[in-house]
Amino acid sequence: MEKSILPPMTQQPILYIDMTPTDDLALRILRAYRENCDCRWSGDTDGSAIEDNPMLQMMNEHQDKRAGILDKAITVLEEAQE
């Protein structure tokens, strides 16, 4: 098996979502994508720190921006279901 060229992450992403067609399907999808925003790039494959890699810093910043957008959408859907 080939070694990954991607840097390590702080947690494993969710790869599969329960797609049972129920009323909360959209929320399950958004919550899974939101949980994946907590996956942070923690360094490079050569062991260097994230502070030394502007690209990894940018990727984590994008995770934060995605999380904010998804949080808003989740709130709207949760309120609509009440």
N, CA, C and O atoms as a DFTB+ gen file, in Angstrom:
328 C
 N C O
     1  1       0.843      -1.182       0.000
     2  2       0.000       0.000       0.000
     3  2       0.885       1.241       0.000
     4  3       1.893       1.299       0.704
     5  1       0.501       2.216      -0.786
     6  2       1.272       3.441      -0.910
     7  2       1.005       4.370       0.273
     8  3      -0.124       4.475       0.752
     9  1       2.058       5.039       0.736
    10  2       1.924       5.988       1.830
    11  2       1.218       7.250       1.333
    12  3       1.465       7.712       0.220
    13  1       0.331       7.806       2.178
    14  2      -0.413       9.009       1.805
    15  2       0.521      10.202       1.664
    16  3       1.461      10.369       2.441
    17  1       0.247      11.026       0.664
    18  2       1.028      12.244       0.499
    19  2       0.322      13.431       1.142
    20  3       0.845      14.546       1.141
    21  1      -0.875      13.189       1.696
    22  2      -1.605      14.251       2.374
    23  2      -1.103      14.385       3.805
    24  3      -0.695      13.397       4.416
    25  1      -1.130      15.601       4.344
    26  2      -0.704      15.786       5.726
    27  2      -1.724      15.189       6.686
    28  3      -2.870      14.947       6.306
    29  1      -1.312      14.950       7.932
    30  2      -2.237      14.377       8.912
    31  2      -3.342      15.361       9.281
    32  3      -3.179      16.577       9.186
    33  1      -4.472      14.794       9.705
    34  2      -5.604      15.605      10.154
    35  2      -5.870      15.304      11.626
    36  3      -5.412      14.296      12.164
    37  1      -6.620      16.200      12.263
    38  2      -6.906      16.043      13.683
    39  2      -7.953      14.973      13.946
    40  3      -8.030      14.455      15.060
    41  1      -8.763      14.628      12.949
    42  2      -9.748      13.557      13.087
    43  2     -10.087      13.021      11.711
    44  3      -9.811      13.661      10.696
    45  1     -10.683      11.854      11.685
    46  2     -11.087      11.247      10.419
    47  2     -12.389      11.875       9.943
    48  3     -13.302      12.071      10.746
    49  1     -12.496      12.194       8.665
    50  2     -13.745      12.766       8.154
    51  2     -14.850      11.711       8.059
    52  3     -14.586      10.512       7.971
    53  1     -16.075      12.188       8.079
    54  2     -17.230      11.316       7.846
    55  2     -17.294      11.058       6.350
    56  3     -17.336      11.995       5.552
    57  1     -17.302       9.801       5.977
    58  2     -17.306       9.451       4.555
    59  2     -18.686       9.051       4.051
    60  3     -18.979       9.176       2.862
    61  1     -19.541       8.567       4.966
    62  2     -20.856       8.074       4.558
    63  2     -21.931       8.700       5.437
    64  3     -21.743       8.873       6.642
    65  1     -23.049       9.033       4.826
    66  2     -24.172       9.652       5.513
    67  2     -25.393       8.760       5.312
    68  3     -25.631       8.250       4.217
    69  1     -26.156       8.581       6.377
    70  2     -27.412       7.836       6.283
    71  2     -28.366       8.617       5.373
    72  3     -28.805       9.712       5.725
    73  1     -28.674       8.070       4.241
    74  2     -29.506       8.764       3.257
    75  2     -30.946       8.250       3.253
    76  3     -31.646       8.378       2.249
    77  1     -31.389       7.673       4.365
    78  2     -32.775       7.246       4.467
    79  2     -33.683       8.453       4.228
    80  3     -33.501       9.495       4.859
    81  1     -34.647       8.328       3.334
    82  2     -35.471       9.486       2.974
    83  2     -36.503       9.833       4.050
    84  3     -37.679       9.486       3.937
    85  1     -36.041      10.520       5.088
    86  2     -36.921      10.994       6.149
    87  2     -36.880      12.519       6.163
    88  3     -36.103      13.140       5.438
    89  1     -37.722      13.105       6.995
    90  2     -37.817      14.566       7.031
    91  2     -36.522      15.257       7.453
    92  3     -36.308      16.422       7.115
    93  1     -35.652      14.553       8.189
    94  2     -34.419      15.198       8.657
    95  2     -33.208      14.881       7.783
    96  3     -32.070      15.063       8.216
    97  1     -33.440      14.410       6.567
    98  2     -32.336      14.072       5.662
    99  2     -31.423      15.257       5.393
   100  3     -30.201      15.133       5.467
   101  1     -32.009      16.399       5.082
   102  2     -31.177      17.577       4.778
   103  2     -30.320      17.967       5.975
   104  3     -29.157      18.336       5.813
   105  1     -30.887      17.888       7.175
   106  2     -30.112      18.200       8.382
   107  2     -28.985      17.201       8.602
   108  3     -27.884      17.592       8.987
   109  1     -29.243      15.914       8.364
   110  2     -28.178      14.905       8.519
   111  2     -27.022      15.199       7.582
   112  3     -25.858      15.093       7.966
   113  1     -27.347      15.566       6.354
   114  2     -26.295      15.877       5.373
   115  2     -25.490      17.083       5.833
   116  3     -24.261      17.036       5.871
   117  1     -26.183      18.164       6.182
   118  2     -25.486      19.382       6.612
   119  2     -24.672      19.151       7.877
   120  3     -23.555      19.656       7.994
   121  1     -25.217      18.395       8.826
   122  2     -24.479      18.130      10.071
   123  2     -23.221      17.300       9.817
   124  3     -22.196      17.508      10.467
   125  1     -23.297      16.364       8.879
   126  2     -22.109      15.564       8.553
   127  2     -21.041      16.448       7.907
   128  3     -19.863      16.372       8.259
   129  1     -21.464      17.285       6.963
   130  2     -20.498      18.202       6.346
   131  2     -19.937      19.172       7.383
   132  3     -18.758      19.522       7.343
   133  1     -20.795      19.604       8.316
   134  2     -20.326      20.513       9.375
   135  2     -19.308      19.818      10.270
   136  3     -18.297      20.415      10.639
   137  1     -19.564      18.570      10.618
   138  2     -18.615      17.798      11.438
   139  2     -17.277      17.679      10.721
   140  3     -16.224      17.732      11.356
   141  1     -17.314      17.520       9.422
   142  2     -16.066      17.423       8.663
   143  2     -15.277      18.725       8.677
   144  3     -14.068      18.713       8.444
   145  1     -15.932      19.836       8.944
   146  2     -15.215      21.109       9.063
   147  2     -14.313      21.127      10.293
   148  3     -13.396      21.944      10.380
   149  1     -14.568      20.228      11.245
   150  2     -13.707      20.134      12.424
   151  2     -12.432      19.336      12.148
   152  3     -11.540      19.279      12.994
   153  1     -12.346      18.726      10.979
   154  2     -11.115      18.045      10.566
   155  2     -10.109      19.129      10.183
   156  3     -10.307      19.862       9.215
   157  1      -9.063      19.215      10.931
   158  2      -8.065      20.260      10.724
   159  2      -6.765      19.634      10.232
   160  3      -6.367      18.561      10.683
   161  1      -6.118      20.317       9.307
   162  2      -4.794      19.891       8.870
   163  2      -3.830      20.259       9.989
   164  3      -3.767      21.413      10.412
   165  1      -3.083      19.272      10.463
   166  2      -2.268      19.496      11.660
   167  2      -0.777      19.600      11.387
   168  3      -0.006      19.868      12.309
   169  1      -0.363      19.403      10.185
   170  2       1.055      19.497       9.850
   171  2       1.291      18.932       8.474
   172  3       0.343      18.562       7.782
   173  1       2.527      18.862       8.070
   174  2       2.841      18.340       6.747
   175  2       3.389      16.924       6.874
   176  3       3.769      16.492       7.962
   177  1       3.426      16.203       5.748
   178  2       3.885      14.817       5.757
   179  2       5.338      14.689       6.190
   180  3       5.757      13.624       6.643
   181  1       6.112      15.761       6.056
   182  2       7.514      15.706       6.460
   183  2       7.698      16.032       7.946
   184  3       8.826      16.123       8.430
   185  1       6.575      16.207       8.670
   186  2       6.653      16.476      10.105
   187  2       6.748      17.939      10.465
   188  3       6.824      18.274      11.647
   189  1       6.747      18.828       9.472
   190  2       6.843      20.248       9.778
   191  2       5.521      20.743      10.374
   192  3       4.459      20.172      10.124
   193  1       5.608      21.794      11.150
   194  2       4.431      22.353      11.807
   195  2       3.569      23.113      10.810
   196  3       4.050      23.579       9.777
   197  1       2.298      23.229      11.134
   198  2       1.366      23.944      10.260
   199  2       1.747      25.415      10.125
   200  3       1.475      26.034       9.096
   201  1       2.375      25.976      11.158
   202  2       2.784      27.387      11.105
   203  2       3.785      27.637       9.981
   204  3       3.942      28.767       9.519
   205  1       4.459      26.577       9.547
   206  2       5.453      26.696       8.487
   207  2       4.852      26.523       7.091
   208  3       5.564      26.611       6.091
   209  1       3.557      26.278       7.028
   210  2       2.945      25.970       5.735
   211  2       1.724      26.864       5.493
   212  3       0.644      26.581       6.012
   213  1       1.882      27.934       4.713
   214  2       0.766      28.854       4.455
   215  2      -0.431      28.184       3.778
   216  3      -1.573      28.582       4.007
   217  1      -0.181      27.178       2.953
   218  2      -1.285      26.512       2.276
   219  2      -2.167      25.768       3.284
   220  3      -3.392      25.826       3.186
   221  1      -1.563      25.074       4.243
   222  2      -2.349      24.377       5.255
   223  2      -3.102      25.364       6.136
   224  3      -4.236      25.102       6.539
   225  1      -2.481      26.487       6.432
   226  2      -3.171      27.527       7.198
   227  2      -4.406      28.014       6.443
   228  3      -5.473      28.181       7.034
   229  1      -4.260      28.241       5.146
   230  2      -5.379      28.686       4.323
   231  2      -6.479      27.619       4.274
   232  3      -7.663      27.947       4.348
   233  1      -6.096      26.355       4.152
   234  2      -7.081      25.280       4.108
   235  2      -7.878      25.227       5.411
   236  3      -9.088      24.998       5.379
   237  1      -7.225      25.433       6.554
   238  2      -7.935      25.457       7.829
   239  2      -8.819      26.685       7.946
   240  3      -9.906      26.609       8.518
   241  1      -8.377      27.805       7.419
   242  2      -9.218      29.006       7.410
   243  2     -10.479      28.776       6.576
   244  3     -11.562      29.231       6.943
   245  1     -10.336      28.077       5.467
   246  2     -11.489      27.756       4.632
   247  2     -12.442      26.817       5.371
   248  3     -13.659      26.926       5.223
   249  1     -11.896      25.903       6.162
   250  2     -12.745      25.035       6.987
   251  2     -13.593      25.893       7.926
   252  3     -14.786      25.639       8.090
   253  1     -12.978      26.914       8.547
   254  2     -13.708      27.805       9.447
   255  2     -14.830      28.540       8.717
   256  3     -15.937      28.669       9.242
   257  1     -14.547      29.018       7.518
   258  2     -15.560      29.740       6.746
   259  2     -16.709      28.816       6.353
   260  3     -17.876      29.198       6.446
   261  1     -16.378      27.598       5.913
   262  2     -17.424      26.625       5.580
   263  2     -18.265      26.319       6.808
   264  3     -19.489      26.232       6.713
   265  1     -17.620      26.156       7.962
   266  2     -18.338      25.846       9.198
   267  2     -19.341      26.942       9.523
   268  3     -20.473      26.645       9.907
   269  1     -18.952      28.191       9.379
   270  2     -19.854      29.306       9.662
   271  2     -21.079      29.302       8.762
   272  3     -22.198      29.535       9.220
   273  1     -20.863      29.041       7.498
   274  2     -21.973      28.995       6.538
   275  2     -22.910      27.834       6.866
   276  3     -24.131      27.991       6.862
   277  1     -22.329      26.674       7.147
   278  2     -23.149      25.503       7.473
   279  2     -23.895      25.687       8.789
   280  3     -25.038      25.246       8.915
   281  1     -23.268      26.332       9.772
   282  2     -23.949      26.598      11.044
   283  2     -25.214      27.414      10.812
   284  3     -26.256      27.134      11.406
   285  1     -25.125      28.421       9.952
   286  2     -26.296      29.256       9.645
   287  2     -27.393      28.427       8.975
   288  3     -28.564      28.537       9.340
   289  1     -27.022      27.608       8.009
   290  2     -28.006      26.792       7.294
   291  2     -28.656      25.784       8.236
   292  3     -29.866      25.569       8.168
   293  1     -27.881      25.172       9.103
   294  2     -28.411      24.209      10.072
   295  2     -29.408      24.888      11.006
   296  3     -30.468      24.332      11.294
   297  1     -29.073      26.083      11.477
   298  2     -29.973      26.824      12.354
   299  2     -31.308      27.099      11.658
   300  3     -32.369      26.928      12.258
   301  1     -31.257      27.520      10.404
   302  2     -32.482      27.808       9.648
   303  2     -33.330      26.554       9.527
   304  3     -34.539      26.601       9.757
   305  1     -32.717      25.433       9.169
   306  2     -33.490      24.190       9.011
   307  2     -34.035      23.695      10.349
   308  3     -35.160      23.198      10.403
   309  1     -33.268      23.818      11.420
   310  2     -33.753      23.389      12.729
   311  2     -34.965      24.212      13.152
   312  3     -35.936      23.665      13.675
   313  1     -34.912      25.523      12.929
   314  2     -36.034      26.387      13.265
   315  2     -37.257      26.079      12.406
   316  3     -38.388      26.176      12.882
   317  1     -37.041      25.714      11.166
   318  2     -38.155      25.383      10.267
   319  2     -38.838      24.077      10.682
   320  3     -40.029      23.887      10.436
   321  1     -38.086      23.194      11.302
   322  2     -38.671      21.907      11.723
   323  2     -39.425      21.989      13.039
   324  3     -40.170      21.072      13.383
   325  1     -39.242      23.075      13.780
   326  2     -39.922      23.206      15.082
   327  2     -41.380      23.504      14.924
   328  3     -42.093      23.644      15.918
